[in-house]
Amino acid sequence: MEHLLLESISDILSGDISDPRLGLVSLTGVELSPDAKFAKVFYTVLGNDSEKKSTEIVLTRAISFIQHQLAEKTVLRYTPHLRFLYDSSMDKGFRIEEKLKNLKDIDEGNSVENNQSDSDD
């Protein structure tokens, strides 16, 4: 059911919402409450902090519209109350990747310096 919600909400965001403030948003997951009345929808945004903030505003303001569209497009006993939450795991992953790249660059720089000093002897 979470997968159905994820696909349906993605379709609504890409096809039914034309707000230019909505950034390049990707849904990363849905957590449905045990009674299926509430759903946390996790998303990421490609862009800077202001684009992330404007996307958050658009998603928050569009919740009732998205819920209404879900009710029309899906066959669910209940249309869950949605809550959009920014998924920062991608940001953390990018930061870790950048740090690893920097460490590798430093290590390669030290290796080149050591090889040059060894050949000078």
C-alpha positions in Angstrom: 0.0 0.0 0.0 2.9 2.3 0.7 4.3 1.7 -2.8 0.9 2.5 -4.3 0.8 5.8 -2.4 4.3 6.6 -3.4 3.5 6.1 -7.1 0.2 7.9 -6.9 1.6 11.0 -5.1 4.5 11.1 -7.6 2.0 11.1 -10.5 0.0 13.9 -8.9 3.1 16.0 -8.3 4.3 15.6 -11.8 1.0 15.9 -13.6 -1.5 17.8 -11.5 0.6 20.5 -9.8 2.0 23.2 -12.0 3.4 25.6 -9.4 6.7 26.9 -10.6 8.0 27.1 -7.0 7.9 23.3 -6.8 11.5 22.3 -7.4 12.9 19.1 -8.8 11.3 16.9 -6.1 11.7 13.2 -5.8 9.7 11.1 -3.3 12.0 8.7 -1.5 9.5 6.8 0.6 6.1 6.6 2.4 5.5 5.3 6.0 1.9 4.5 6.6 0.5 4.3 10.1 -0.9 0.9 11.2 -4.5 2.1 10.8 -3.6 3.6 7.4 -5.1 7.0 8.3 -1.8 8.8 8.3 1.2 8.8 5.9 4.6 10.4 6.2 5.8 11.1 2.7 9.6 11.6 2.4 11.1 13.7 -0.3 14.3 15.2 -1.6 14.8 18.3 -3.7 17.6 19.0 -6.2 18.6 22.6 -5.6 19.8 25.1 -3.1 18.2 26.0 0.3 15.7 28.5 -1.1 14.5 25.9 -3.6 14.1 23.4 -0.8 12.2 25.8 1.3 9.9 26.9 -1.6 9.2 23.2 -2.4 8.4 22.6 1.3 5.9 25.5 1.2 4.2 24.2 -2.0 3.9 20.7 -0.7 2.5 21.8 2.6 -0.1 24.1 1.0 -1.0 21.4 -1.5 -1.7 18.6 1.0 -5.5 18.8 0.8 -5.4 19.0 -3.0 -3.1 15.9 -3.1 -5.3 14.0 -0.7 -8.4 14.8 -2.8 -6.6 13.6 -5.9 -5.5 10.5 -4.1 -9.2 9.8 -3.1 -10.2 10.1 -6.8 -7.3 8.1 -8.3 -7.0 5.2 -5.9 -9.3 2.7 -4.4 -8.4 3.0 -0.7 -10.7 2.5 2.2 -9.3 5.7 3.8 -7.3 8.4 2.1 -4.5 9.0 4.6 -3.7 12.4 6.0 -0.4 13.3 4.5 2.6 14.9 6.0 5.6 15.7 3.9 9.0 15.4 5.5 12.4 16.3 3.9 14.7 13.3 3.6 18.1 14.6 4.4 19.9 11.3 3.8 20.8 12.3 0.3 22.4 15.5 1.6 24.3 13.5 4.2 25.4 11.0 1.5 26.7 13.8 -0.8 28.6 15.4 2.1 30.2 12.0 3.0 31.1 11.4 -0.6 32.6 14.8 -0.9 34.7 14.3 2.3 35.9 10.9 1.0 36.8 12.5 -2.4 38.8 15.2 -0.5 40.6 12.6 1.6 41.4 10.6 -1.5 42.8 13.8 -3.2 44.9 14.6 -0.2 46.2 11.0 0.0 47.0 11.0 -3.7 48.8 14.4 -3.3 50.8 13.0 -0.4 51.7 9.9 -2.4 52.9 12.0 -5.4 55.0 14.2 -3.0 56.5 11.1 -1.4 57.4 9.5 -4.8 59.0 12.8 -5.9 61.1 13.1 -2.8 62.1 9.4 -3.0 63.3 9.9 -6.6 65.3 13.0 -5.6 67.4 11.0 -3.2 
